[in-house]
Amino acid sequence: MVVMTDDFATWLDQAGIPRQRLAPEQQALLQAAFRFRQQQGDDYYSTRLLSHFLLHCGSGLKVAQLARLLGLSRPTASQQQGLSSKEAIQQAHHRLDGRPYGKLLPRYAGAIAHFLLTHPKATRYDLLDFIEATFGVRVSRIALWKFLKKYGLDQVSGPGPTPAAAVGPADTSPPADVPPLAATSPPAGPPPPAVPLPVAVSASVPVPTPVALPVPAPPFSSPGRSTRAPSC
């Protein structure tokens, strides 16, 4: 952690920033930041304003160097680098309010849902300001997060595109310059002659009677006797 010191060089040495490597513009910028810190102190609000300026002024210094210079953690400095000036002031404003008071009632859910739907890019701080201006209740971010999660409003986003069914049925009628179908169809001629359909005819077919065929003689046989006649 950086300790308050009256020496500019010691302040840089505590943050691990070599003075000889700084450009003249960077030295002038850090000297002005050192004088601001000497006059306003190192409380939360002074550090919050100074860190927001140094993180967004394009000084050329790394986020880790600025975090060590102001006594912040590296994740905290990175988170503050992504905030706008309005969000930085809102954070300081809600911290300045001290302990939050009031309670979010169930009847607030409808108005909060309407605000979320009509303001899809609103931050949680914008929603807290809306609740305070509408209901006169100031709550913490943790209480708001629990309320949104309880009533399913933590995932509410802006209205999407209107579905095609809601617009109305599509017009399927032909254009005015297209003639009707009957006018473009060819003229009807004489009907073709009717073709008779085949008729199934059932007739009984006579079955032929089997005829006995003569048995053929064995091969190489003669009709005469094969033995000689007895001698006289």
Backbone hydrogen bonds, N-H to C=O, Kabsch-Sander energy under -0.5 kcal/mol:
donor,donor_aa,acceptor,acceptor_aa,energy
11,W,7,D,-1.8
12,L,8,F,-1.8
13,D,9,A,-2.3
14,Q,10,T,-2.3
15,A,11,W,-1.0
16,G,13,D,-1.0
17,I,12,L,-2.4
21,R,18,P,-0.9
22,L,19,R,-1.3
27,Q,23,A,-2.5
28,A,24,P,-2.2
29,L,25,E,-2.1
30,L,26,Q,-2.6
31,Q,27,Q,-2.2
32,A,28,A,-1.9
33,A,29,L,-2.1
34,F,30,L,-2.3
35,R,31,Q,-2.2
36,F,32,A,-2.2
37,R,33,A,-2.2
38,Q,34,F,-2.0
39,Q,35,R,-2.0
40,Q,36,F,-2.7
41,G,37,R,-1.7
47,T,43,D,-2.3
48,R,44,Y,-2.4
49,L,45,Y,-2.2
50,L,46,S,-2.4
51,S,47,T,-2.7
52,H,48,R,-1.8
53,F,49,L,-1.8
54,L,50,L,-2.5
55,L,51,S,-2.1
56,H,52,H,-0.8
56,H,53,F,-0.8
57,C,53,F,-0.8
59,S,54,L,-0.5
66,L,62,K,-2.1
67,A,63,V,-2.4
68,R,64,A,-2.2
69,L,65,Q,-2.1
70,L,66,L,-1.9
71,G,67,A,-0.8
72,L,67,A,-3.0
77,A,73,S,-2.3
78,S,74,R,-2.1
79,Q,75,P,-2.2
80,Q,76,T,-2.3
81,Q,77,A,-1.5
82,G,78,S,-0.8
82,G,79,Q,-0.7
83,L,80,Q,-1.2
88,A,84,S,-2.1
89,I,85,S,-2.2
90,Q,86,K,-2.3
91,Q,87,E,-2.2
92,A,88,A,-2.0
93,H,89,I,-2.5
94,H,90,Q,-2.6
95,R,91,Q,-1.8
96,L,92,A,-2.0
97,D,93,H,-1.1
98,G,95,R,-1.3
101,Y,138,R,-1.0
105,L,103,K,-0.6
108,Y,105,L,-1.9
109,A,106,P,-1.7
112,I,108,Y,-2.3
113,A,109,A,-2.6
114,H,110,G,-2.2
115,F,111,A,-2.0
116,L,112,I,-2.3
117,L,113,A,-2.0
118,T,114,H,-2.1
119,H,115,F,-1.3
122,A,119,H,-1.6
127,L,123,T,-1.9
128,L,124,R,-2.0
129,D,125,Y,-2.1
130,F,126,D,-2.1
131,I,127,L,-2.3
132,E,128,L,-2.2
133,A,129,D,-2.4
134,T,130,F,-2.2
135,F,131,I,-2.6
136,G,131,I,-0.6
136,G,132,E,-1.0
137,V,131,I,-0.9
139,V,137,V,-0.5
144,L,140,S,-2.0
145,W,141,R,-2.6
146,K,142,I,-2.3
147,F,143,A,-2.0
148,L,144,L,-2.6
149,K,145,W,-2.2
150,K,146,K,-2.1
151,Y,147,F,-1.8
152,G,149,K,-0.8
153,L,148,L,-3.2
154,D,148,L,-1.0
156,V,153,L,-0.9
166,A,163,P,-0.7
167,V,163,P,-0.7
167,V,164,A,-0.6
168,G,164,A,-0.9
172,T,170,A,-0.7
178,V,175,P,-1.1
184,T,180,P,-0.8
185,S,181,L,-0.9
200,A,198,P,-0.5
202,S,200,A,-0.5
203,A,201,V,-0.6
205,V,203,A,-0.6
221,S,218,P,-0.8
